[in-house]
Every structure is written in structure tokens, then in C-alpha cells.
Amino acid sequence: MNLPYNVKYTSRKTICIRVKFNGSIEVRAPIGTPASRIDKFYKEKENWIIETQTKQKKNFQEIGKLYKTNNIFEYGSKITLLGKEFPIIGTSHNSDDYGYDGTKFYMPENLTTDKIKFIIFDIYKNIAIKYINKRVNYIKSLMNLEPTAVKINDAKTRWGSCSRKKVVNFSWLLIIAEDEVVDYVIVHELSHFFEMNHSDRFWNIVGQVIPNYKEYRKKLLNLQTKLTLEGWYDL
């Protein structure tokens, strides 16, 4: 069987394969790596890839039973912020008046579903910028590290990333996760300052700050399924 895959060339030193939660396959390889070498490496890992895809599909189906698949972007529905649910409430306020007040997401009445969705996304992004930067400032002091820059982006296939120039990026969707899970992702990316890989040494560094990080990795996988079923990746 010859499964399709995408190749991403980076400054890393070795080839690695990533099976994303949606089943797509990405091969990351050092810049200049011959296609023949990548293909050979891929074929050697093909059985593992198939097994991983099967597990993820099963996990997706099982977790999907826990969540509603109907539209959540409507008045009266509850959406998640930092692991807790809050209702979407229509008000009689000015058409430009919307936000989150700590107990609810509020916005003008009689908006279409798509408009509600765009407003919710905007609120989330604004909250994410403030909250994630605040947590990075705390955790970088804890780990005695200093990022070159901290950026909040629209990434949908990864929660965070770290470059060799010590620039860390985080998806605004991370604001939906529990606060402990947000901290884990931040620690994960900052730990790449020491190891630009996922070796045992890397996970030991993560474990020194977040001993139960495996629990949070599982929660992130579950959250990806929830967001997919609820339509968060459809924008």
C-alpha cells in the first residue's frame, strides 16, 4: 500500500513522520534530503503509519459520541473557554457591542449563525492574545528562558511551535483548553529551547515542569476531536 503524504523541508537534522489527528500524513526532512531517501524511510514506517491512523480513527469515533454535532454557534448554546462552558446570549445592545464578561458571551440579537461564529472567533482571539502572553511570561520566568518573540496565530493543525530562533507560536484555539493544558503546551514549546526534537531528554525536561504531561497530551487529542465535530475548523 502506498499512502499519500506531504513533505515539509526544515532545518531539522533527521527525518520524522507525523500522522495528524485527521489522518493526513506529513513527513519532515532536512533541507536537501533526496526524495528517494524520504520514500525509503516512509516505506519502512508504513505499517506503523497504518496502525496509527486506525487508532486515531477509532479514537475520533469514540470521542465523537460524547459531543453534540449540532450547530453550537447560536443563541442559548454553550461554548468552552479554558475548559469551562459559558452561554451565548443575545442583548439589545448596539450592533458593535459584543464580548465576554466572565459569565457569558454577549452580542446583539437576531444575528445569523455565521455572524455569531465570526464574533465568537474574534472574542476568542482577543482573549487568547492576553491570556497566553500572560502565561508565557510566568512560565518563561519559571524556566529561566527568554523567547525572541511570542505570536498567536490561526494554526489549525498544531497547538504551538518553536523555531531555532526561539520564536514561539500558539494557536488561538488553545484558549478553549483547560488552563493546565494551556500551560503544558507553553512548557512543551519552551522546552524546545533545549532540544529541537522529541527525544527522551526533551520529555524529561517537560516532565520536570509538568510531571503529568501525558494526561494533558491525551486531553489535547480529545479536544481536537471536539473542535472538529463542533465546526471550529470550518472557518
ChimeraX attribute file (.defattr): number of C-alpha atoms within 10 A of each C-alpha:
attribute: neighborCount
match mode: 1-to-1
recipient: residues
	/A:1	7
	/A:2	7
	/A:3	11
	/A:4	8
	/A:5	15
	/A:6	11
	/A:7	13
	/A:8	12
	/A:9	13
	/A:10	14
	/A:11	13
	/A:12	14
	/A:13	13
	/A:14	12
	/A:15	17
	/A:16	16
	/A:17	19
	/A:18	15
	/A:19	17
	/A:20	14
	/A:21	21
	/A:22	14
	/A:23	16
	/A:24	13
	/A:25	18
	/A:26	16
	/A:27	18
	/A:28	21
	/A:29	22
	/A:30	16
	/A:31	13
	/A:32	9
	/A:33	15
	/A:34	10
	/A:35	11
	/A:36	9
	/A:37	11
	/A:38	18
	/A:39	13
	/A:40	11
	/A:41	15
	/A:42	20
	/A:43	14
	/A:44	10
	/A:45	13
	/A:46	16
	/A:47	11
	/A:48	13
	/A:49	19
	/A:50	15
	/A:51	11
	/A:52	17
	/A:53	18
	/A:54	13
	/A:55	13
	/A:56	19
	/A:57	14
	/A:58	12
	/A:59	15
	/A:60	20
	/A:61	11
	/A:62	13
	/A:63	16
	/A:64	17
	/A:65	11
	/A:66	9
	/A:67	13
	/A:68	11
	/A:69	14
	/A:70	9
	/A:71	11
	/A:72	18
	/A:73	22
	/A:74	20
	/A:75	19
	/A:76	12
	/A:77	13
	/A:78	17
	/A:79	19
	/A:80	13
	/A:81	19
	/A:82	16
	/A:83	15
	/A:84	12
	/A:85	14
	/A:86	17
	/A:87	17
	/A:88	23
	/A:89	18
	/A:90	18
	/A:91	14
	/A:92	11
	/A:93	12
	/A:94	10
	/A:95	11
	/A:96	8
	/A:97	11
	/A:98	19
	/A:99	18
	/A:100	17
	/A:101	8
	/A:102	8
	/A:103	10
	/A:104	15
	/A:105	20
	/A:106	22
	/A:107	24
	/A:108	16
	/A:109	15
	/A:110	13
	/A:111	14
	/A:112	11
	/A:113	14
	/A:114	12
	/A:115	13
	/A:116	22
	/A:117	18
	/A:118	13
	/A:119	18
	/A:120	20
	/A:121	16
	/A:122	15
	/A:123	15
	/A:124	19
	/A:125	20
	/A:126	13
	/A:127	16
	/A:128	23
	/A:129	18
	/A:130	11
	/A:131	17
	/A:132	23
	/A:133	16
	/A:134	11
	/A:135	15
	/A:136	20
	/A:137	15
	/A:138	13
	/A:139	19
	/A:140	16
	/A:141	10
	/A:142	11
	/A:143	14
	/A:144	8
	/A:145	14
	/A:146	16
	/A:147	16
	/A:148	10
	/A:149	10
	/A:150	18
	/A:151	15
	/A:152	20
	/A:153	16
	/A:154	13
	/A:155	16
	/A:156	15
	/A:157	12
	/A:158	15
	/A:159	20
	/A:160	20
	/A:161	19
	/A:162	20
	/A:163	15
	/A:164	12
	/A:165	10
	/A:166	18
	/A:167	17
	/A:168	22
	/A:169	21
	/A:170	26
	/A:171	21
	/A:172	25
	/A:173	23
	/A:174	26
	/A:175	22
	/A:176	20
	/A:177	20
	/A:178	19
	/A:179	17
	/A:180	14
	/A:181	23
	/A:182	23
	/A:183	20
	/A:184	24
	/A:185	21
	/A:186	25
	/A:187	24
	/A:188	23
	/A:189	23
	/A:190	26
	/A:191	25
	/A:192	21
	/A:193	20
	/A:194	11
	/A:195	16
	/A:196	17
	/A:197	16
	/A:198	12
	/A:199	9
	/A:200	10
	/A:201	13
	/A:202	17
	/A:203	19
	/A:204	14
	/A:205	19
	/A:206	22
	/A:207	17
	/A:208	12
	/A:209	17
	/A:210	19
	/A:211	13
	/A:212	12
	/A:213	21
	/A:214	13
	/A:215	12
	/A:216	19
	/A:217	14
	/A:218	11
	/A:219	14
	/A:220	19
	/A:221	15
	/A:222	17
	/A:223	18
	/A:224	23
	/A:225	20
	/A:226	20
	/A:227	16
	/A:228	16
	/A:229	19
	/A:230	19
	/A:231	15
	/A:232	16
	/A:233	13
	/A:234	8
	/A:235	8
